[in-house]
Amino acid sequence: MDALTIVSILSLIVLVAVSAFFSASETAFTSANRIKLKNLVNEGNRRAERCLALLDDYDRLLTTILIGNNLVNILSSAICTWLFTLLFGPVGVIVATVFMLVVLLILGEVTPKTLAKSNPEAIAMRFSKALSILTVIFKPISTIFIGLSRILSRNKEESPTLTEEELVVMIDEIEGEGTLEKSESDLIKSAIEFDDKQISEILTPRVDVVGIDKNASMEELKDLFISSGFSRIPLFDGTIDKIIGVVYAKDFYQRYFENKDTKIEDLMRPVKFLPETATVAKALTEIQKSMVQMIVVVDSYGGTVGIVSLEDVLEELVGEIWDESDEVQHFIIRESDGSYAVLGDADINDMMTEIGVEFDLEDYDEHTVSGYLQYKLNRIPVKGDRVENDAVKMIVSSVKNRRVRMVHVTVKAPVQGSTSE
């Protein structure tokens, strides 16, 4: 075996190793978790910082890896063909092709990519310095390819890196792995959906608002505080559509025992007004900025739709907050026969989640069960009214003051042989 043959064999080994390097680098940087790398950067890891710099120009990094990988694969195949032709004659071309196919597939692709996939951040940081040098070396060539790819894809809209729906799925997966507790997962998902929910979905409706006229006496206000159990009472001027402020129980009782002749208006604190289309996140921002505890929700004509308190907003994040004066109210109760007793004020989407079936709400754009019944009937529901679809049968069981109080809901059995998409 002469020196040239030995050099060729050694070159072949080195080229296959370099091919494995490029393959592992591609998988490592594709699979690397940016959040983990950023956390390492915050801890002072310079190699993680270099990895993020490469990922920030991912098109150039990937182009550099593909150029390098193709160059070494072509060169190794050429050397192997020449070497096997010397050893086996004309049949050496076929032998070299089969040999390089197996070697590159196992040693240059599958094995390095499998190893890189198991620990992508560590591999990426280990190879980051070499790749930083190669991106500079191949920059003239990679710039041409990047320019061509941008010309070909210039009409394509860039999609976001991660949508809210994908993020929720990711959180569910992390919870399934045991990294997050269910309570933590629920809190994060509530925060994600926080800005999508309108305050009209969480408000206390106008008909349930307990308020008092500004000209009422201190005794009347005292009786209202006692009978309602509320710590804040909205103050209006003549009609509930003209709420001008709110009176706190602590302010009232402090002044009441000092001077019973005090005017209610002197105890008034300001409220904030928002349209019913505003989001819950907007309501929280306004509460923080104006330091108020109550939001008055108004329609396009300026009339009062309802009120939202700080507690209502926080409950959208952390769930129900009960205190000693609250009356525990169950919106959806499962009966012994498998049917459900549902309050008219219940959210219809929550109802579908609770009973385990979904149905088309058509053009109904509100959120309460009573509102859905009114939409389907095209009139104010009365006791005994029935609404049916393919999934459920809903019967109005209680009405008070033209308002649906209770609905009896029965889930229909699926038709035999039917399939759901």
Disulfide bonds with the S-S distance in Angstrom:
none
